[in-house]
Amino acid sequence: MFSPLASRSPKSINTFSTDNPRFFAAVGESSMSRLAELEASVMEFSEHQLFAFNPHMSYVSPDWIREDAFWKPDEAPAPKPSAAPKKAMP
């Protein structure tokens, strides 16, 4: 199964898992035990991989480029200039 992060941050990967105390509290101990039993009976192994996409290293269709600003980073708005430069002390 491929599950893209879409607009979520990589940090969100760690915030939703069965090891998360909030998830455990919402599901309850008996349901967590049942979930563990079901996983053990149907899964041979599980693997997580995190891939990063770089628009400079990717060849995507023109449709994708038109639809998503991620694929055209050279056209991204310029960062705002910071405050006036500090003067050097004599």
NUDREN-546034 format. One record per residue (C-alpha): x negated, y, z; residue in one letter. Coordinates in steps of 0.2 Angstrom, whole numbers, padded with zeros to 4 digits, always signed. Layout:
BEGIN
XYZA...
END
This chain:
BEGIN
+0000+0000+0000M-0007+0017-0004F+0000+0031+0007S-0006+0048+0002P-0008+0062+0015L+0000+0075+0004A+0001+0091+0014S-0004+0083+0030R-0021+0085+0037S-0033+0070+0040P-0031+0073+0059K-0013+0067+0057S-0019+0050+0053I-0024+0048+0071N-0008+0056+0078T+0003+0043+0071F-0002+0025+0076S+0004+0012+0087T-0010+0016+0099D-0002+0034+0101N+0005+0035+0119P+0020+0046+0112R+0024+0032+0099F+0023+0019+0113F+0034+0029+0125A+0047+0031+0111A+0048+0013+0105V+0046+0005+0122G+0036-0010+0129E+0048-0024+0123S+0049-0017+0106S+0030-0015+0105M+0028-0033+0110S+0040-0038+0096R+0031-0027+0084L+0014-0035+0089A+0022-0053+0086E+0029-0048+0069L+0012-0041+0064E+0003-0056+0069A+0015-0068+0060S+0014-0059+0043V-0003-0050+0042M-0019-0059+0038E-0029-0043+0039F-0027-0024+0039S-0039-0011+0032E-0038+0008+0032H-0049+0018+0020Q-0049+0037+0018L-0053+0044+0001F-0057+0062-0003A-0052+0070-0020F-0063+0083-0027N-0056+0093-0042P-0073+0096-0049H-0076+0077-0050M-0059+0072-0056S-0051+0071-0073Y-0033+0074-0072V-0019+0078-0084S-0015+0096-0089P+0002+0093-0081D-0006+0090-0064W-0017+0105-0066I-0002+0116-0070R+0009+0109-0055E-0004+0109-0041D-0017+0123-0037A-0028+0110-0029F-0034+0105-0046W-0039+0123-0051K-0050+0129-0037P-0059+0141-0048D-0043+0151-0049E-0040+0151-0030A-0039+0168-0022P-0055+0176-0016A-0058+0176+0003P-0054+0192+0012K-0070+0202+0016P-0075+0202+0034S-0077+0217+0045A-0091+0230+0040A-0108+0222+0042P-0117+0225+0058K-0132+0237+0058K-0149+0231+0062A-0155+0236+0079M-0172+0247+0078P
END
